[in-house]
Amino acid sequence: MSWFLFALVCMIGWGCADLFYKKGTDETDKYSHLKIAVWVGLVMGICSFILMPFSESRMGAGTLFENALKYTPASISYIVSMVIGYAGLRYLELSIVSPIQNASGAMSAICMLIFFVVTGRISDVSEEFTVLQWVGVAFIVAGVMALAIVEKKLSKDEEAKADKKYKFGALALLFPLLYCLFDTIGTAADGIILDEETGLGMGEIDVLVLYGLTFLLAGVICYIFLWIKTGKPYNPFAKSEWFKGIAACSEEFGQVFYVYAMAKEPVLAAPMVASYCIISVILSRIFVKEKLKASQYACVTSVIVGIVILGIVDGIAEM
């Protein structure tokens, strides 16, 4: 299976996850994002224990500790970015959040290229980063900047109506932008750790196990925090929480294919995988019935076009 097909399946999984994250988000519940984190930690933790016997390195205690230290920056960055993203869904449309968050695919590709320059491996990947990809980055940056201006204007127009979605205006964009920052760090670290040529010696299943265990720990912490703050234990299996569970399962499904795509072609896979926001936007139109103004459509389109240029064009060329 090629890296492109791995990335394509990941896009579908994460696109569906975005939809169910949105449907499982309660705008009136200030702890909604923490409840999602509990579910994701539960699903990823279970998968980690299932995958442990299949670990490539058959990790002993010492090796497990060493690999955990190597992967800590990536896993923590991912967890922080995802929780921030869950919180942002309370204030912004999924059609806005997903494309901005996934600009990280372009940014992480640039970070990996810098790493390859420093380590003297840039000649191995230089032909893969073309003028079209720089054009894609330009579209993404232009879209994000324009969207911040549009959201600021909308916040003033809607303030009198007390519309919660626009209450924070451009400030609400901090959620997807911070997600983008931390996800960039995590994705770049993944590309370096998983790339077979870097010699870090960490296999795909090892990464899935370590990431899942880290998220399980984060989920337990969130569960304890919720219990303390609300005075009663959170029941993730309540009928009202099922969308969160479906989202968590879709997230892990995409994660499995993501690590294999990143192991094969990290520089190309990162922006390709980021294109899952296209799936998110299409599904949000169909199932969430989100409506945007023309100016917002233009900004979101710019971001999507940039990600498509960076990911899909090069992916298809490799097939």
LINSUL-V225450 format. One line per field, one symbol per residue. ss: DSSP state (H for helix, E for strand, C for the rest). psi: psi as a letter, one per 40 degrees, with the letter a starting at -180 (. if undefined). Layout:
# LINSUL-V225450
ss = ???
psi = ???
This chain:
# LINSUL-V225450
ss = CCHHHHHHHHHHHHHHHHHHHHHCCCCCCCCHHHHHHHHHHHHHHHHHHHHHHHCCCCCCHHHHHHHHHHHHHHHHHHHHHHHHHHHHCCCCCHHHHHHHHCCHHHHHHHHHHHHHHHCCCHHHHHHHCCHHHHHHHHHHHHHHHHHHHHHHHHHHHHHHHCCHHHCCHHHHHHHHHHHHHHHHHHHHHHHHHHCCCCCCCCCHHHHHHHHHHHHHHHHHHHHHHHHHHHCCCCCCCCHHHHHHHHHHHHHHHHHHHHHHHHHHCHHHHHHHHHCCHHHHHHHHHHHHCCCCCHHHHHHHHHHHHHHHHHHHHHHHHHC
psi = hidddddddddddddddddddddehhdeheedddddddddddddddddddedeehdefhiddddddddddedddddddddddddddddedeiiddddddddeedddddddddddddddeeedddedeehidddddddddddddddddddddddddddeddefhddedebdddedddddddddddddddddddddhdeeeefhiddddddddddddddddddddddddddeeiihgeeideedddddddddddddddddddddddgdddddddddeedddddddddddefihiidddddddddddddddddcdddddde.
